[in-house]
Amino acid sequence: MQLKINRYNDKIFEWIPYNKFIEIKEIGNDVFATAIRKDGPLYYSRIGRIYKRELNKKVILKYLYNSQNGSHLFLNEVIYSVEENYGITQNPNTKDNILVCKIGYHCENCGKKYNNQFEIDNKSCMSCQTNHENKKINDLIQEMRSNIGHNYRYFDMMFEWIPYDQFNDIKAIGKGGFSTVYSAIWKDGLLYYSYEGNDYRWERKSNTRVALKCLNNSQNFLDKFINEVKAYPHQNIDNILKIYGISQNPNTKSISWFLNMQKVEISIVI
């Protein structure tokens, strides 16, 4: 691959000795792992006009098991993904070949390749978002995000599955009918599309105060829960309650959806 380098900004694909990797940790399944590459990838420094290395770079390792017995399959994988990888290495014990992948193109939680530009930009992996025990919840998330792949710039909010431990300062603020409403702080915060100046990008509002609306025994009335979630808009429309996503209490198994706190305070939800 390096023989094709003619310009300073051409991609550099290397053979990397396995002992250059430390802190190797399996993720998702036994196909992927995260690791620190001690010497790091090469990059061109315009100061001095020389190549340097970005030391201690975090990478994804993709294990190509039994690749020594199917060299053409291994080569095809390398050729069609060279833009997304730093190079290849080999486990000296198993002799399995390993692709050294760029973090930017693969999820750090499961190792899978991102499906579209939105996932690349926001490190938001559909596989992780829809990796739940209940198929109906997975289908709901898939449906709510189905148009994001190609048209995400037309949305100004993002529907997400959020781990329950992302919320703190949880306080009950209202109860009625079949649901209870809580106030909470969402640590990572709302993912929204910023339109400041000529800079268009997705950002997060950390420590966003939200309202968690918990449907009592939601696991037993899942269809009702899903229908209520779909009834809320997830685009930013003035004076209308907007849904940010859903979560689940790991202890009670109750599923909640979370909303704009300011709008909840003046709505009939409470």
C-alpha atoms as an extended CHARMM CRD file, in Angstrom:
* protein
*
       270  EXT
         1         1  MET       CA              0.0000000000        0.0000000000        0.0000000000  PROA      1               0.0000000000
         2         2  GLN       CA              2.8350000000        2.3910000000        0.7460000000  PROA      2               0.0000000000
         3         3  LEU       CA              4.1630000000        2.0650000000       -2.8000000000  PROA      3               0.0000000000
         4         4  LYS       CA              1.1730000000        4.1430000000       -3.9770000000  PROA      4               0.0000000000
         5         5  ILE       CA              2.0920000000        7.1900000000       -1.8890000000  PROA      5               0.0000000000
         6         6  ASN       CA              2.9040000000       10.0940000000       -4.2010000000  PROA      6               0.0000000000
         7         7  ARG       CA              1.7190000000       13.0920000000       -2.1740000000  PROA      7               0.0000000000
         8         8  TYR       CA              2.1340000000       14.1610000000        1.4360000000  PROA      8               0.0000000000
         9         9  ASN       CA             -1.5780000000       13.6970000000        2.1590000000  PROA      9               0.0000000000
        10        10  ASP       CA             -1.8720000000       10.1880000000        0.7060000000  PROA      10              0.0000000000
        11        11  LYS       CA             -3.0770000000        7.4840000000        3.0750000000  PROA      11              0.0000000000
        12        12  ILE       CA             -0.3620000000        5.4540000000        4.7740000000  PROA      12              0.0000000000
        13        13  PHE       CA             -1.0740000000        1.7600000000        5.3380000000  PROA      13              0.0000000000
        14        14  GLU       CA              1.5080000000       -0.1420000000        7.4110000000  PROA      14              0.0000000000
        15        15  TRP       CA              2.5130000000       -3.5140000000        8.7630000000  PROA      15              0.0000000000
        16        16  ILE       CA              2.4970000000       -2.9790000000       12.5360000000  PROA      16              0.0000000000
        17        17  PRO       CA              4.3050000000       -5.3760000000       14.9060000000  PROA      17              0.0000000000
        18        18  TYR       CA              1.8810000000       -6.8790000000       17.4480000000  PROA      18              0.0000000000
        19        19  ASN       CA              4.0970000000       -5.8200000000       20.3600000000  PROA      19              0.0000000000
        20        20  LYS       CA              3.3500000000       -2.1930000000       19.5080000000  PROA      20              0.0000000000
        21        21  PHE       CA             -0.1110000000       -2.6070000000       21.0780000000  PROA      21              0.0000000000
        22        22  ILE       CA             -0.8970000000       -2.3170000000       24.7840000000  PROA      22              0.0000000000
        23        23  GLU       CA             -4.0680000000       -2.2390000000       26.8970000000  PROA      23              0.0000000000
        24        24  ILE       CA             -5.8650000000       -4.6260000000       24.5490000000  PROA      24              0.0000000000
        25        25  LYS       CA             -9.4890000000       -4.9770000000       25.7010000000  PROA      25              0.0000000000
        26        26  GLU       CA            -12.1360000000       -7.1240000000       24.0380000000  PROA      26              0.0000000000
        27        27  ILE       CA            -15.3590000000       -5.2810000000       23.1500000000  PROA      27              0.0000000000
        28        28  GLY       CA            -18.7170000000       -6.4440000000       21.8530000000  PROA      28              0.0000000000
        29        29  ASN       CA            -17.6160000000       -9.9650000000       21.0050000000  PROA      29              0.0000000000
        30        30  ASP       CA            -14.3740000000      -11.7800000000       20.3110000000  PROA      30              0.0000000000
        31        31  VAL       CA            -14.0140000000      -10.1540000000       16.8700000000  PROA      31              0.0000000000
        32        32  PHE       CA            -13.1280000000       -6.6530000000       18.1080000000  PROA      32              0.0000000000
        33        33  ALA       CA            -10.9050000000       -5.0780000000       20.7530000000  PROA      33              0.0000000000
        34        34  THR       CA             -9.6990000000       -1.6090000000       21.6530000000  PROA      34              0.0000000000
        35        35  ALA       CA             -5.9820000000       -1.0300000000       22.1050000000  PROA      35              0.0000000000
        36        36  ILE       CA             -3.3360000000        1.6640000000       22.4220000000  PROA      36              0.0000000000
        37        37  ARG       CA             -0.7910000000        1.7470000000       19.6270000000  PROA      37              0.0000000000
        38        38  LYS       CA              2.4080000000        2.9340000000       21.2890000000  PROA      38              0.0000000000
        39        39  ASP       CA              4.2520000000        4.2980000000       18.2610000000  PROA      39              0.0000000000
        40        40  GLY       CA              1.0640000000        5.6340000000       16.6720000000  PROA      40              0.0000000000
        41        41  PRO       CA              0.2040000000        6.2930000000       13.0120000000  PROA      41              0.0000000000
        42        42  LEU       CA              2.2850000000        8.4150000000       10.6850000000  PROA      42              0.0000000000
        43        43  TYR       CA              1.1030000000       11.8750000000        9.7070000000  PROA      43              0.0000000000
        44        44  TYR       CA              2.6550000000       14.6780000000        7.6840000000  PROA      44              0.0000000000
        45        45  SER       CA              3.7560000000       17.7350000000        9.6570000000  PROA      45              0.0000000000
        46        46  ARG       CA              3.8390000000       20.8700000000        7.5480000000  PROA      46              0.0000000000
        47        47  ILE       CA              6.1670000000       22.3650000000       10.1390000000  PROA      47              0.0000000000
        48        48  GLY       CA              9.4830000000       20.9860000000        8.9940000000  PROA      48              0.0000000000
        49        49  ARG       CA              7.7780000000       19.1030000000        6.1590000000  PROA      49              0.0000000000
        50        50  ILE       CA              8.4290000000       15.7220000000        7.6980000000  PROA      50              0.0000000000
        51        51  TYR       CA              6.4240000000       12.6850000000        8.7490000000  PROA      51              0.0000000000
        52        52  LYS       CA              5.8230000000       12.2580000000       12.4700000000  PROA      52              0.0000000000
        53        53  ARG       CA              3.9810000000        9.7480000000       14.6190000000  PROA      53              0.0000000000
        54        54  GLU       CA              0.9720000000       10.3790000000       16.8410000000  PROA      54              0.0000000000
        55        55  LEU       CA              2.0880000000        8.4590000000       19.9160000000  PROA      55              0.0000000000
        56        56  ASN       CA             -0.2270000000        6.3220000000       22.0670000000  PROA      56              0.0000000000
        57        57  LYS       CA             -3.1240000000        6.4150000000       19.6220000000  PROA      57              0.0000000000
        58        58  LYS       CA             -6.2850000000        4.5100000000       20.5330000000  PROA      58              0.0000000000
        59        59  VAL       CA             -7.3820000000        2.0690000000       17.8160000000  PROA      59              0.0000000000
        60        60  ILE       CA             -9.8530000000       -0.7310000000       17.1160000000  PROA      60              0.0000000000
        61        61  LEU       CA             -8.4570000000       -4.1920000000       16.3820000000  PROA      61              0.0000000000
        62        62  LYS       CA            -10.5810000000       -6.3800000000       14.1160000000  PROA      62              0.0000000000
        63        63  TYR       CA             -9.5720000000      -10.0280000000       14.3350000000  PROA      63              0.0000000000
        64        64  LEU       CA             -9.8160000000      -11.9390000000       11.0540000000  PROA      64              0.0000000000
        65        65  TYR       CA             -9.8910000000      -15.4810000000       12.3850000000  PROA      65              0.0000000000
        66        66  ASN       CA             -8.4820000000      -18.2370000000       10.1900000000  PROA      66              0.0000000000
        67        67  SER       CA             -7.4400000000      -15.5770000000        7.6820000000  PROA      67              0.0000000000
        68        68  GLN       CA             -4.2210000000      -17.4900000000        7.0920000000  PROA      68              0.0000000000
        69        69  ASN       CA             -6.3970000000      -20.1560000000        5.4070000000  PROA      69              0.0000000000
        70        70  GLY       CA             -8.3240000000      -17.7220000000        3.2020000000  PROA      70              0.0000000000
        71        71  SER       CA             -5.8320000000      -15.1720000000        1.9590000000  PROA      71              0.0000000000
        72        72  HSD       CA             -8.0540000000      -13.8400000000       -0.8610000000  PROA      72              0.0000000000
        73        73  LEU       CA            -10.8470000000      -12.9940000000        1.5920000000  PROA      73              0.0000000000
        74        74  PHE       CA             -8.3810000000      -11.2430000000        3.8540000000  PROA      74              0.0000000000
        75        75  LEU       CA             -6.9280000000       -9.2350000000        0.9720000000  PROA      75              0.0000000000
        76        76  ASN       CA            -10.3930000000       -8.1910000000       -0.2020000000  PROA      76              0.0000000000
        77        77  GLU       CA            -11.2370000000       -6.9260000000        3.2820000000  PROA      77              0.0000000000
        78        78  VAL       CA             -8.0080000000       -4.9230000000        3.3770000000  PROA      78              0.0000000000
        79        79  ILE       CA             -8.4290000000       -3.4430000000       -0.1100000000  PROA      79              0.0000000000
        80        80  TYR       CA            -12.0290000000       -2.3110000000        0.3780000000  PROA      80              0.0000000000
        81        81  SER       CA            -11.4480000000       -0.7240000000        3.7720000000  PROA      81              0.0000000000
        82        82  VAL       CA             -7.9780000000        0.7840000000        3.4320000000  PROA      82              0.0000000000
        83        83  GLU       CA             -9.2800000000        4.3460000000        3.9180000000  PROA      83              0.0000000000
        84        84  GLU       CA            -10.6250000000        3.3930000000        7.3500000000  PROA      84              0.0000000000
        85        85  ASN       CA             -7.5730000000        1.5370000000        8.6560000000  PROA      85              0.0000000000
        86        86  TYR       CA             -4.0100000000        2.2310000000        9.7180000000  PROA      86              0.0000000000
        87        87  GLY       CA             -2.6390000000       -1.1280000000        8.6660000000  PROA      87              0.0000000000
        88        88  ILE       CA             -2.4670000000       -4.7880000000        9.6260000000  PROA      88              0.0000000000
        89        89  THR       CA             -0.7890000000       -6.8550000000       12.3030000000  PROA      89              0.0000000000
        90        90  GLN       CA             -0.7110000000      -10.5070000000       13.3460000000  PROA      90              0.0000000000
        91        91  ASN       CA             -1.1560000000      -12.3240000000       16.6200000000  PROA      91              0.0000000000
        92        92  PRO       CA              2.1400000000      -14.2230000000       17.0050000000  PROA      92              0.0000000000
        93        93  ASN       CA              0.4510000000      -17.0370000000       18.9280000000  PROA      93              0.0000000000
        94        94  THR       CA             -2.6100000000      -17.7520000000       16.7710000000  PROA      94              0.0000000000
        95        95  LYS       CA             -1.1730000000      -16.4120000000       13.4860000000  PROA      95              0.0000000000
        96        96  ASP       CA             -4.5080000000      -14.6800000000       12.8670000000  PROA      96              0.0000000000
        97        97  ASN       CA             -4.2840000000      -11.4690000000       10.8710000000  PROA      97              0.0000000000
        98        98  ILE       CA             -5.7280000000       -8.3170000000       12.4250000000  PROA      98              0.0000000000
        99        99  LEU       CA             -6.9360000000       -5.0840000000       10.8470000000  PROA      99              0.0000000000
       100       100  VAL       CA             -5.9210000000       -1.9570000000       12.7730000000  PROA      100             0.0000000000
       101       101  CYS       CA             -8.9400000000        0.3300000000       12.3870000000  PROA      101             0.0000000000
       102       102  LYS       CA             -9.4370000000        4.0240000000       12.9770000000  PROA      102             0.0000000000
       103       103  ILE       CA            -11.6670000000        4.8610000000       15.9260000000  PROA      103             0.0000000000
       104       104  GLY       CA            -13.5310000000        7.4230000000       13.8440000000  PROA      104             0.0000000000
       105       105  TYR       CA            -15.0530000000        4.7620000000       11.5930000000  PROA      105             0.0000000000
       106       106  HSD       CA            -15.8360000000        2.1330000000       14.2310000000  PROA      106             0.0000000000
       107       107  CYS       CA            -17.8100000000        2.1290000000       17.4800000000  PROA      107             0.0000000000
       108       108  GLU       CA            -15.6670000000        2.0030000000       20.6210000000  PROA      108             0.0000000000
       109       109  ASN       CA            -18.3430000000        0.0160000000       22.4550000000  PROA      109             0.0000000000
       110       110  CYS       CA            -18.9280000000       -2.8330000000       20.0110000000  PROA      110             0.0000000000
       111       111  GLY       CA            -16.2880000000       -2.3500000000       17.3020000000  PROA      111             0.0000000000
       112       112  LYS       CA            -18.7440000000       -2.4100000000       14.4150000000  PROA      112             0.0000000000
       113       113  LYS       CA            -18.3310000000       -0.0550000000       11.4950000000  PROA      113             0.0000000000
       114       114  TYR       CA            -20.5860000000        3.0000000000       11.4890000000  PROA      114             0.0000000000
       115       115  ASN       CA            -23.3490000000        2.8250000000        8.8770000000  PROA      115             0.0000000000
       116       116  ASN       CA            -23.5040000000        6.4370000000        7.7210000000  PROA      116             0.0000000000
       117       117  GLN       CA            -22.0680000000        9.9230000000        8.0960000000  PROA      117             0.0000000000
       118       118  PHE       CA            -24.3110000000       10.7790000000       11.0380000000  PROA      118             0.0000000000
       119       119  GLU       CA            -22.9640000000        7.8430000000       13.0490000000  PROA      119             0.0000000000
       120       120  ILE       CA            -19.3960000000        8.8090000000       12.1290000000  PROA      120             0.0000000000
       121       121  ASP       CA            -19.9280000000       12.4430000000       13.1250000000  PROA      121             0.0000000000
       122       122  ASN       CA            -21.5810000000       11.6540000000       16.4500000000  PROA      122             0.0000000000
       123       123  LYS       CA            -20.1550000000        8.2740000000       17.4580000000  PROA      123             0.0000000000
       124       124  SER       CA            -23.7480000000        7.0640000000       17.6320000000  PROA      124             0.0000000000
       125       125  CYS       CA            -23.8710000000        3.3930000000       16.7450000000  PROA      125             0.0000000000
       126       126  MET       CA            -27.2050000000        1.9430000000       15.6270000000  PROA      126             0.0000000000
       127       127  SER       CA            -26.0700000000       -1.5280000000       16.7000000000  PROA      127             0.0000000000
       128       128  CYS       CA            -25.5790000000       -0.3270000000       20.2790000000  PROA      128             0.0000000000
       129       129  GLN       CA            -28.7690000000        1.7530000000       20.2380000000  PROA      129             0.0000000000
       130       130  THR       CA            -30.8190000000       -1.3010000000       19.2420000000  PROA      130             0.0000000000
       131       131  ASN       CA            -29.0600000000       -3.9300000000       21.3350000000  PROA      131             0.0000000000
       132       132  HSD       CA            -31.8640000000       -4.5790000000       23.8170000000  PROA      132             0.0000000000
       133       133  GLU       CA            -33.6450000000       -7.7020000000       24.9740000000  PROA      133             0.0000000000
       134       134  ASN       CA            -37.0270000000       -6.5390000000       23.7130000000  PROA      134             0.0000000000
       135       135  LYS       CA            -37.4570000000       -6.5450000000       19.9430000000  PROA      135             0.0000000000
       136       136  LYS       CA            -40.2900000000       -3.9850000000       20.0780000000  PROA      136             0.0000000000
       137       137  ILE       CA            -37.9930000000       -1.4540000000       21.7620000000  PROA      137             0.0000000000
       138       138  ASN       CA            -35.3100000000       -2.1030000000       19.1530000000  PROA      138             0.0000000000
       139       139  ASP       CA            -37.8610000000       -1.6490000000       16.3690000000  PROA      139             0.0000000000
       140       140  LEU       CA            -39.0890000000        1.6040000000       17.9350000000  PROA      140             0.0000000000
       141       141  ILE       CA            -35.5960000000        3.0870000000       18.0690000000  PROA      141             0.0000000000
       142       142  GLN       CA            -34.9000000000        1.9080000000       14.5250000000  PROA      142             0.0000000000
       143       143  GLU       CA            -38.0980000000        3.5510000000       13.2790000000  PROA      143             0.0000000000
       144       144  MET       CA            -37.5390000000        6.8410000000       15.1250000000  PROA      144             0.0000000000
       145       145  ARG       CA            -34.0450000000        7.1190000000       13.6380000000  PROA      145             0.0000000000
       146       146  SER       CA            -34.8140000000        5.6340000000       10.2350000000  PROA      146             0.0000000000
       147       147  ASN       CA            -34.4870000000        8.8940000000        8.2840000000  PROA      147             0.0000000000
       148       148  ILE       CA            -31.3010000000       10.0810000000        9.9490000000  PROA      148             0.0000000000
       149       149  GLY       CA            -28.8670000000        8.2610000000        7.6690000000  PROA      149             0.0000000000
       150       150  HSD       CA            -29.2970000000       10.5680000000        4.6800000000  PROA      150             0.0000000000
       151       151  ASN       CA            -31.3670000000       13.5030000000        5.9530000000  PROA      151             0.0000000000
       152       152  TYR       CA            -30.0380000000       14.1380000000        9.4410000000  PROA      152             0.0000000000
       153       153  ARG       CA            -29.1940000000       17.7540000000        8.6800000000  PROA      153             0.0000000000
       154       154  TYR       CA            -32.9000000000       18.5170000000        8.4360000000  PROA      154             0.0000000000
       155       155  PHE       CA            -33.4790000000       17.4350000000       12.0370000000  PROA      155             0.0000000000
       156       156  ASP       CA            -32.5490000000       19.6280000000       14.9440000000  PROA      156             0.0000000000
       157       157  MET       CA            -32.9230000000       16.9910000000       17.6680000000  PROA      157             0.0000000000
       158       158  MET       CA            -32.0230000000       13.3390000000       17.9620000000  PROA      158             0.0000000000
       159       159  PHE       CA            -34.0300000000       10.4660000000       19.4360000000  PROA      159             0.0000000000
       160       160  GLU       CA            -31.7970000000        8.2060000000       21.5480000000  PROA      160             0.0000000000
       161       161  TRP       CA            -31.7130000000        5.2600000000       23.9030000000  PROA      161             0.0000000000
       162       162  ILE       CA            -29.9810000000        6.5820000000       27.0210000000  PROA      162             0.0000000000
       163       163  PRO       CA            -28.5260000000        4.3600000000       29.7860000000  PROA      163             0.0000000000
       164       164  TYR       CA            -30.3080000000        5.0470000000       33.0780000000  PROA      164             0.0000000000
       165       165  ASP       CA            -27.0300000000        5.8200000000       34.8460000000  PROA      165             0.0000000000
       166       166  GLN       CA            -26.7970000000        8.9410000000       32.6650000000  PROA      166             0.0000000000
       167       167  PHE       CA            -29.4280000000       10.5310000000       34.9260000000  PROA      167             0.0000000000
       168       168  ASN       CA            -28.8780000000       11.9660000000       38.3880000000  PROA      168             0.0000000000
       169       169  ASP       CA            -30.7460000000       14.2110000000       40.8250000000  PROA      169             0.0000000000
       170       170  ILE       CA            -33.9390000000       12.2710000000       40.0240000000  PROA      170             0.0000000000
       171       171  LYS       CA            -36.9760000000       13.6840000000       41.8600000000  PROA      171             0.0000000000
       172       172  ALA       CA            -40.6800000000       12.8700000000       41.5480000000  PROA      172             0.0000000000
       173       173  ILE       CA            -42.6030000000       16.0050000000       40.5590000000  PROA      173             0.0000000000
       174       174  GLY       CA            -46.0040000000       14.6930000000       39.5110000000  PROA      174             0.0000000000
       175       175  LYS       CA            -48.2180000000       11.6320000000       39.4230000000  PROA      175             0.0000000000
       176       176  GLY       CA            -51.4980000000       10.7980000000       37.8100000000  PROA      176             0.0000000000
       177       177  GLY       CA            -53.3180000000        8.0630000000       35.9670000000  PROA      177             0.0000000000
       178       178  PHE       CA            -50.8680000000        5.4070000000       34.8770000000  PROA      178             0.0000000000
       179       179  SER       CA            -47.6520000000        7.4290000000       34.9970000000  PROA      179             0.0000000000
       180       180  THR       CA            -45.2390000000        9.3020000000       37.2400000000  PROA      180             0.0000000000
       181       181  VAL       CA            -43.1440000000       12.2740000000       36.1170000000  PROA      181             0.0000000000
       182       182  TYR       CA            -39.6380000000       12.8820000000       37.4590000000  PROA      182             0.0000000000
       183       183  SER       CA            -37.2020000000       15.7430000000       37.1240000000  PROA      183             0.0000000000
       184       184  ALA       CA            -33.6230000000       14.6610000000       36.3600000000  PROA      184             0.0000000000
       185       185  ILE       CA            -30.2490000000       15.8700000000       35.0950000000  PROA      185             0.0000000000
       186       186  TRP       CA            -29.0270000000       14.1680000000       31.9250000000  PROA      186             0.0000000000
       187       187  LYS       CA            -25.2370000000       14.2050000000       32.2780000000  PROA      187             0.0000000000
       188       188  ASP       CA            -24.1680000000       13.9270000000       28.6360000000  PROA      188             0.0000000000
       189       189  GLY       CA            -27.1020000000       16.0440000000       27.6050000000  PROA      189             0.0000000000
       190       190  LEU       CA            -29.2850000000       16.6640000000       24.5970000000  PROA      190             0.0000000000
       191       191  LEU       CA            -27.8150000000       16.0300000000       21.1520000000  PROA      191             0.0000000000
       192       192  TYR       CA            -28.8760000000       18.8730000000       18.8670000000  PROA      192             0.0000000000
       193       193  TYR       CA            -27.8630000000       20.3780000000       15.5390000000  PROA      193             0.0000000000
       194       194  SER       CA            -26.0970000000       23.7220000000       15.9000000000  PROA      194             0.0000000000
       195       195  TYR       CA            -26.6340000000       26.4320000000       13.2850000000  PROA      195             0.0000000000
       196       196  GLU       CA            -24.1580000000       29.0160000000       14.5960000000  PROA      196             0.0000000000
       197       197  GLY       CA            -22.6910000000       31.1190000000       11.8090000000  PROA      197             0.0000000000
       198       198  ASN       CA            -21.4190000000       28.9370000000        9.0000000000  PROA      198             0.0000000000
       199       199  ASP       CA            -20.5390000000       26.1190000000       11.3690000000  PROA      199             0.0000000000
       200       200  TYR       CA            -23.0960000000       23.3100000000       11.0950000000  PROA      200             0.0000000000
       201       201  ARG       CA            -22.5430000000       20.4410000000       13.4860000000  PROA      201             0.0000000000
       202       202  TRP       CA            -24.1090000000       18.2330000000       16.1340000000  PROA      202             0.0000000000
       203       203  GLU       CA            -23.3510000000       19.1950000000       19.7350000000  PROA      203             0.0000000000
       204       204  ARG       CA            -24.4640000000       18.1900000000       23.2200000000  PROA      204             0.0000000000
       205       205  LYS       CA            -25.8650000000       20.3770000000       25.9740000000  PROA      205             0.0000000000
       206       206  SER       CA            -24.2870000000       18.7270000000       28.9920000000  PROA      206             0.0000000000
       207       207  ASN       CA            -26.2460000000       18.5010000000       32.2420000000  PROA      207             0.0000000000
       208       208  THR       CA            -29.5840000000       19.0940000000       30.5440000000  PROA      208             0.0000000000
       209       209  ARG       CA            -32.5450000000       19.0840000000       32.9140000000  PROA      209             0.0000000000
       210       210  VAL       CA            -35.2380000000       16.7990000000       31.5410000000  PROA      210             0.0000000000
       211       211  ALA       CA            -38.5390000000       15.3030000000       32.6100000000  PROA      211             0.0000000000
       212       212  LEU       CA            -38.7300000000       11.5130000000       32.8110000000  PROA      212             0.0000000000
       213       213  LYS       CA            -42.2410000000       10.2370000000       32.2660000000  PROA      213             0.0000000000
       214       214  CYS       CA            -42.5050000000        6.6970000000       33.5710000000  PROA      214             0.0000000000
       215       215  LEU       CA            -45.5020000000        4.5940000000       32.5870000000  PROA      215             0.0000000000
       216       216  ASN       CA            -46.3590000000        2.3330000000       35.5180000000  PROA      216             0.0000000000
       217       217  ASN       CA            -45.7450000000       -1.3430000000       34.6810000000  PROA      217             0.0000000000
       218       218  SER       CA            -44.6550000000       -0.2610000000       31.2040000000  PROA      218             0.0000000000
       219       219  GLN       CA            -43.0910000000       -3.6670000000       30.5860000000  PROA      219             0.0000000000
       220       220  ASN       CA            -46.6180000000       -5.1270000000       30.8030000000  PROA      220             0.0000000000
       221       221  PHE       CA            -48.1700000000       -2.4430000000       28.5850000000  PROA      221             0.0000000000
       222       222  LEU       CA            -45.4200000000       -2.0500000000       26.0360000000  PROA      222             0.0000000000
       223       223  ASP       CA            -47.6980000000       -1.3660000000       23.0750000000  PROA      223             0.0000000000
       224       224  LYS       CA            -49.3560000000        1.4930000000       24.9740000000  PROA      224             0.0000000000
       225       225  PHE       CA            -45.9240000000        2.8700000000       25.8590000000  PROA      225             0.0000000000
       226       226  ILE       CA            -44.7380000000        2.7090000000       22.2460000000  PROA      226             0.0000000000
       227       227  ASN       CA            -47.8850000000        4.4190000000       20.9560000000  PROA      227             0.0000000000
       228       228  GLU       CA            -47.4500000000        7.2550000000       23.4600000000  PROA      228             0.0000000000
       229       229  VAL       CA            -43.8100000000        7.7090000000       22.4450000000  PROA      229             0.0000000000
       230       230  LYS       CA            -44.7540000000        7.9090000000       18.7740000000  PROA      230             0.0000000000
       231       231  ALA       CA            -47.3910000000       10.5290000000       19.5670000000  PROA      231             0.0000000000
       232       232  TYR       CA            -44.7160000000       13.0400000000       20.5860000000  PROA      232             0.0000000000
       233       233  PRO       CA            -42.7530000000       14.9720000000       17.9360000000  PROA      233             0.0000000000
       234       234  HSD       CA            -38.9830000000       14.5690000000       18.1090000000  PROA      234             0.0000000000
       235       235  GLN       CA            -38.3070000000       17.6650000000       16.0390000000  PROA      235             0.0000000000
       236       236  ASN       CA            -37.9530000000       21.0850000000       17.6100000000  PROA      236             0.0000000000
       237       237  ILE       CA            -41.3810000000       22.6930000000       17.2100000000  PROA      237             0.0000000000
       238       238  ASP       CA            -42.1840000000       25.7490000000       19.3160000000  PROA      238             0.0000000000
       239       239  ASN       CA            -44.5920000000       25.3000000000       22.2290000000  PROA      239             0.0000000000
       240       240  ILE       CA            -44.9920000000       21.5620000000       21.6520000000  PROA      240             0.0000000000
       241       241  LEU       CA            -43.5860000000       18.9160000000       23.9790000000  PROA      241             0.0000000000
       242       242  LYS       CA            -40.6460000000       17.1980000000       22.3360000000  PROA      242             0.0000000000
       243       243  ILE       CA            -39.3880000000       13.7270000000       23.1450000000  PROA      243             0.0000000000
       244       244  TYR       CA            -35.6220000000       13.2370000000       23.4090000000  PROA      244             0.0000000000
       245       245  GLY       CA            -35.5500000000        9.4650000000       23.7780000000  PROA      245             0.0000000000
       246       246  ILE       CA            -36.2110000000        6.5450000000       26.1050000000  PROA      246             0.0000000000
       247       247  SER       CA            -34.4920000000        4.8160000000       29.0030000000  PROA      247             0.0000000000
       248       248  GLN       CA            -35.1080000000        1.9840000000       31.4690000000  PROA      248             0.0000000000
       249       249  ASN       CA            -34.6960000000        1.6830000000       35.2220000000  PROA      249             0.0000000000
       250       250  PRO       CA            -32.5030000000       -1.4340000000       35.6520000000  PROA      250             0.0000000000
       251       251  ASN       CA            -34.0630000000       -2.2350000000       39.0290000000  PROA      251             0.0000000000
       252       252  THR       CA            -37.7860000000       -1.8520000000       38.3240000000  PROA      252             0.0000000000
       253       253  LYS       CA            -37.5010000000       -2.5230000000       34.5560000000  PROA      253             0.0000000000
       254       254  SER       CA            -39.9130000000        0.3780000000       34.0270000000  PROA      254             0.0000000000
       255       255  ILE       CA            -39.3170000000        2.2020000000       30.7530000000  PROA      255             0.0000000000
       256       256  SER       CA            -39.3990000000        5.9920000000       30.6370000000  PROA      256             0.0000000000
       257       257  TRP       CA            -39.3500000000        8.5800000000       27.9230000000  PROA      257             0.0000000000
       258       258  PHE       CA            -37.7890000000       11.9470000000       28.5660000000  PROA      258             0.0000000000
       259       259  LEU       CA            -38.9960000000       15.3620000000       27.5150000000  PROA      259             0.0000000000
       260       260  ASN       CA            -38.1850000000       19.0480000000       27.5030000000  PROA      260             0.0000000000
       261       261  MET       CA            -38.4050000000       20.0250000000       31.1770000000  PROA      261             0.0000000000
       262       262  GLN       CA            -39.5010000000       23.6260000000       30.6260000000  PROA      262             0.0000000000
       263       263  LYS       CA            -42.4160000000       22.5650000000       28.4500000000  PROA      263             0.0000000000
       264       264  VAL       CA            -43.4530000000       19.8680000000       30.9350000000  PROA      264             0.0000000000
       265       265  GLU       CA            -43.6020000000       22.3830000000       33.7730000000  PROA      265             0.0000000000
       266       266  ILE       CA            -46.3290000000       24.3410000000       31.9780000000  PROA      266             0.0000000000
       267       267  SER       CA            -48.1290000000       21.3950000000       30.3690000000  PROA      267             0.0000000000
       268       268  ILE       CA            -50.9720000000       19.1780000000       31.4600000000  PROA      268             0.0000000000
       269       269  VAL       CA            -48.6400000000       16.1780000000       31.7500000000  PROA      269             0.0000000000
       270       270  ILE       CA            -48.1890000000       16.8010000000       35.4760000000  PROA      270             0.0000000000
